[in-house]
């Protein structure tokens, strides 16, 4: 089982950028599809982005063109570069992992981090 730890969240203003990181334990990181999800109070967990073992990527419609997911297998780390942030991006962001291809559904992922808060002020 892979263990995930997110970092990089914080309080920013509209239009600012942040980069989230997710460090994973284990020697088989490169085999995992890694995903980012977010959840704000009273809402369901929302798919943000995913990157598979061959660096194929998927994005949620609300972040396309603003967010970029990437991975560094040598560092066992996946990143989420978030640009042009909006108040609607405010949420707890979670890193997730699964063996298999990219998936939109949170239920498809087997391991989760503890989350990191991102707050965007207007």
C-alpha positions, 0 to 999 in steps of 0.5 A, spaced: 500 500 500 502 506 498 502 512 503 501 519 500 503 526 503 500 532 500 503 539 501 503 546 498 496 549 500 495 555 503 491 562 502 492 566 496 488 571 492 484 571 485 489 570 479 495 567 483 498 560 482 500 555 487 504 548 486 501 542 490 506 536 491 504 529 493 510 525 496 509 517 495 512 511 499 514 505 496 518 502 490 512 501 485 510 509 484 511 509 477 506 503 476 501 507 479 496 512 476 496 518 480 490 523 481 488 529 484 481 531 487 478 536 491 472 537 496 469 543 499 464 543 505 457 541 503 460 538 496 462 531 493 469 530 492 470 533 485 475 530 480 481 535 478 486 531 474 490 524 473 496 522 470 498 515 469 504 511 468 506 513 461 504 520 463 497 521 459 493 526 463 486 527 464 483 534 467 476 536 470 472 541 466 473 546 471 480 546 471 482 545 464 487 550 461 489 553 468 492 546 472 497 542 470 499 535 473 506 532 472 510 527 476 517 525 477 518 518 478 525 519 481 522 523 486 516 519 487 512 525 487 506 528 483 505 535 482 499 540 481 501 546 478 495 551 479 494 558 475 489 563 475 486 561 481 479 563 483 475 563 489 471 557 486 477 553 487 477 553 494 477 546 497 481 541 501 485 538 495 487 530 496 492 526 492 490 519 490 493 513 487 490 507 484 493 501 480 490 501 473 489 507 468 486 514 469 479 514 472 474 520 474 471 516 480 474 517 487 471 510 488 476 507 483 482 510 487 485 505 493 490 510 497 489 517 499 493 522 502 490 527 508 489 533 504 491 540 504 487 546 504 487 551 498 483 558 500 483 563 494 480 570 496 477 575 492 
